[in-house]
Amino acid sequence: MKRNSVLRAASAVLALLALLAILCAVTVTGGGFLDLSNMVRMACAGAAVV
């Protein structure tokens, strides 16, 4: 029982992190000097896939 609840909690946390990474990848914008928004977008998309 305890292991099942731990796995369920871990799954819920990972799902929330994936949603946050997708939101980050969709909404990140940038401009100006040293614009790293494209790299951040790729990193967030990669995190969402994993």
Stockholm file with secondary structure:
# STOCKHOLM 1.0

chainA/1-50         MKRNSVLRAASAVLALLALLAILCAVTVTGGGFLDLSNMVRMACAGAAVV
#=GR chainA/1-50 SS CHHHHHHHHHHHHHHHHHHHHHHHHHHCCCCSTTCCHHHHHHHHHHHHHC
#=GC SS_cons        CHHHHHHHHHHHHHHHHHHHHHHHHHHCCCCSTTCCHHHHHHHHHHHHHC
//
